[in-house]
């Protein structure tokens, strides 16, 4: 098969992080757009990227793009694409849709037109009038933007944030993909201590440990494209074997956290155990005012409570004030916090060295980055 046009979807503001992950995996033919990174690959790369990408939302096959300002154009453009190359006669192929700044504003109508066009294409190939749709799942998405239609196939299924270790969650938890992105945007390296004083269900801590040990985040789950004729099981076996061979679980971890909510800590402990880090990540029930950090040149990465995560503004401000006072005692530590509250700079007693606008779900936030000094370089092996 020729190279496929693939898409790694990305939360707004994290496109560059996803692109960097793709480059580190060896993909260089990249084109970054709002909400996605386009790249080329083979069916085997569908397996690799689903297993390895930490901050992306999904991996899609770009089936085709064309102008569609009328339903006729949408129908004919969709029908011209080679759906039977991917979808077998028994395949289930639901259609999802989105429309922005386009003349075709009715999403249900667009979904219906695309479904009919795909069925007509399938009829031509398979010579039948009826499709049972009781086989594998092939979710089609039609995205209309400025009267341009993009038709894709979703290879992922449940979003890539579904790692498989979370048995329950706290209210409004940080998505695993966002947590992984925050860690990659920070200066943290596995040899440095990492602490989360508002750890909630422990997502940042677990994602950091997975990064440190080079564990592919998709190893514990399944994907819709497993079992597709064009993505055979042999490709998945090869990708998983590569991932297992890449694990570096002999690296010591200095990762810990706390939360004032004992129920959150119970949830975090269960997730940490499920993820396989029960002996390597420690958490405790503790208010931020009583946090005692161990070691120098450590890194705080955290999602302080706000809005729906903690009832009222007074409680939010109190938590941030205590957080800022605690960090005054640790001048060598770097602090990274995602929050919509600009008052964090006031309570930290300084302006952030960098800010990055991000969306935590639908909430617009900033990722405040307060850089402490870097650890001194180990000169024990330097020849004089």
N, C-alpha and C positions, 0 to 999 in steps of 0.2 A: 504494500500500500504506500502511496505517496505520503508526504508529510501532511499532517492534520493541522488545521487552524484551531488552536485551543485558547481558552480564556480562563484565567484565574480571577474570580471576582474578589473585590477588596472593599472593606468598609471605607467610607469617605475619610480621607486623610491618611490612609495607610497604604495607598498604592505603591509608594516608594519602598516600603518595608517588604511588601509581597514581591516586588521586582527584585529586590536584593536577595531574597530567599531563592528565587528562581535562578539568579546568576550563580549563587553558591552551589546550586544543584547542577550547574553546567549549561543552563539555557541562556543564550546570548542574543537570540533574535527576538527582542522584546519591543513592544509598543505599549506605552502606558497611557490610559485614558481615564476619565472620571469613573471610578467604581470598578475598574478592571484592568488587568494586564494581559495583553495578547501575546501569545508565543506559539511556536511551531513545535511539533513533536510527532511521535509514533503512538500506536495503541499502548505500547509498553510505558510510554511517558504519562499516559492517563493514570496508570497504576502508581508510578513513582511519585507524581505530584499529589495525588490524593493521600498517599501515605505520609509524605514528608512536609508539605506546606503547613506552617504553624499559624499564620495570620490570615490566610485566604478564607473566603466563605465557601466556594464551590469550584469545581473544575467542569467547564462546559466545552462541548464541541461546537464550534462556529459552523453551522450548516450553510449559511449564506446571508448576504445583505443585499437589499434592493430598495428602490423607491416605491412607496405604497401610500398614495394620497387617496385612493379609492379602494373599495372592497374588491373590485375586479383585479386591480393591480396586486393586492395582497394575495388573492386566490391564485392567480397565475404565477406570481413569483414563488409562492410556497410550493405549488405543484411541480415547478421546474427543478426542485431540489431532489437529490437521490435518497429519499427516505428509506426505501427497501434495502439499500446497502447496509443500513444500520438496524432497522426494525424487522424482525422475523414475522412470519404470518400470524403467530400467536401472541406477539408482543402487546403489552398494555401501553398505550401512548396518550395519556392525558395532556391537555394543553393549558399552560398558565400564560398570563399576559400582563403587560404594562404599557401605558401610553402617556407621553408627555409632549406638549407643544406640537401636536399632530392633528390633522383634520379628522382622522379616525379616532374619536374620543371614547367610544363605547368598547371597553375591554371585553365584556362577554361576547359582543358581536364579533370582535376580532378573533377571539379564541374559537368561536364556532366556524368562522371562515377558514381558519388555518386547519382545524380538525377535518373539515370536508375536503380541503385540498390534499391533505396527506392521505386520506382514505381513497380518493380518486387515484393518486399515484400508486398506492398499494394495490388497488384493483388491477391496474395495468400490469403490474409485475406478477401478482399471484393468481390472477384469473379467477377471482372469487368476489362475490358481492357482500360477504359478511366476515367479520373478523372477531374471534371470540375474546381477544384481549385477556387471556388467562395465563400468559407467560410472564417473562421478565418485564421490568418496568423501564420505560423510555420516556421520561418527562420532557416534553417540548415546551419551550418558552418563546413567545413572540414579544419583542420589545420594540415599541415605536417611539422614535425620537426625531422631531423635526421632519416628519413624513418619510423617514428612513426606517425600514423594518430589518431587525436582526433576529434570525431564527437560530435557536441553539438546542442542543440535547444536554441534559444534566447527567453527568456521569457519577455524581456524588451521592445523591439521595438526601438523607438527613445532612444538614450543614456540617462543615468540617469542624465546627466547635464541639460537636458531639464526640468527645474522645473515648467515652466508655467507662471513665472512672467515677463520674459524679452520680451517686445514688439518690441524692436529694440536694436541695439548694436553699440558700437563704433568700430573703426577699430581694428582688432586683439584683441578682448576682452579676459579677463581671464575666463576660463571655471568655471562654478559654482562648479564643483567637485574639481577642483584645489584650488579654493578660500576656500572651506570648509576644505581642507587638511591643507592649510597654517595656518588657524585659530587654528586647532587642534594641529599643531606642535608648536605654540606659547605658551606663558604663560598666555594668556588672559583668564580672568574670567569675567562674566557679571557685577560684582560690580566695575570693573575698567573701566576708560574711554578708548574708542577705536577710533582712527582717521586714515583716509586714505587720504593723501595729493595729491595723484594721482588717485582719485577714479574712473575716467572713467564712466562706466555705473552703478557703485554702487554695483558691485557683492560682494565684500568682506564685505561691510557694511550689505547687506541683509542677506548673509550667516551667519554672526556673530549674527544677531538678531534672526535668525531661530534656531541657536544653543542655544542661551541664553534662548529662550522660549520653547525649546524642541519640535519644530515643525518638524514633519517628512517631509523631502524635497519632497517626491513624492505625497503628498496629493492633489496637484492641477492638476494632470495629469492622463492619462490612460496608459495602458500597453498592449502589444500584447497578453499576456496570460490571460487577462480578457475574460471570455467566453470560455476558453478551457475546455473540459469535465473533465479533471483531476484537473483543478483549478477552481472549480465552484464559482459563485458569492457570495455564503454564506461565503466562506473563505476570499474573498476580503472585504466583509462587516464587518467581525469580525476584520480583521487587521486594517481597517480604523477607526472602533469604538475605538480600543485600542489606535490608534494614536491620535484621537481627545481627548480622556480622558487624555492623557499624556501632553497636552499643558499647559504651565505655563506662561500665558500672563500677570501675575500681577507683574513680575519682572521689576523694573525700568531699562531703557536702557540709556547708555551714549555713543551713537554711532553717529559719524558725519564724514564728509569728505569734500573735495574740489577738484576742478580741474580747470586748467587755461582755458579750452575749454567750453564755454557756451552751445554749442550743446551737449556735453557729459553730462553736468549737467541736461539739459532738459530730456535726455534719462534716467539718473539715477533717477530723480524725478518721472518719469512715472513708472519705474520698482518698486521703493519703494512704490508708491501708490498701484500698482497692487498686491504687496506682502503683503499689509496690515499694513505697518509701516510708513504711512505718518505723524503720530503724534509722532513717536518715533525715527526717523532717520532724521538728518538735513544735507543738503549739500548746498554748495555755490560755485559760480565762483570766484576763487582766485588763484593767483600764489603761489607757495610753499614758496617764500621768504616772503610773508605777512601772513603766517599762524600763528595764536595765539592759542596755546593749552590751554585748560581749565583743571585745576586739576593736581594732582600729581600722580605718579606711574601708568601713563597710558601706553597704548600700541599702537604703530604704526604698522600696517600691510599693506603693499603696493606693488604695481607692477609698479615701475617707468617706464617712457617711454624709449623704446630702439628699435633699428632696424626698422622694418616695422611699429612700433607703433609711431615713430616720425622721420621724414625725415632724418636728418643728424647727424653725430657724434658730431658736435659742440653743437647742441641744447641738445643732450643727456647729454653731459658733463656739460653744464650750469645748467640743471635741477638738476643733482646730486650734483653739488657744492652748489647750493642754499639750497638743502635739507639738506646737511651736516651742513651748517652754521646755519640753523634754529634749528636743533636738539641740537646744542651746548648750547642753552638756556634752555633745558629741561633735566637736568641730571638724574632725577628720572624716566624718561620714557624709556621703552624698544622698540627697533626698529627691525622689521622683514621685509626684502625686497627681492623679487625674481627678479633677474636681471642677464644677462650674463656678465655684466661689473664688473671686479674686482676693478675698480677705486673707487667703492663706499666705500671701506675701507679707501682709501686715503682721501676722502671727509668727512667721518665720523671721521677721526682723530684717528682711532684705528682699530686693527684687530677684525674681527668678533669672538665672543665667540664660535660659531659653524657655519659650512657651510654644506649644504645638496644639492647634485646634483639632479636636477629635470629637466623635460622636459615640457616647456610651449608650447603646440602644438609640433612642430618639432624643436623648438629652445632649445638648451641645456643651462640651466641656473644654478645658485646657489641660494639657499635660505639662505641669510645672516642673522644671528641672533646675535643682539647686546643686551645683557641682562643688563637692569638697575636693581636697587635694588628692592627687593620685598616689597610690602606694609607692614608696621608694623602690627603685629597681634593685633586684638581687644582684649584687656585684661579687658574690662569692666565687663565681667561676670566671671572672674577668682577669685576664693576664695583664700584669703591670709591666 
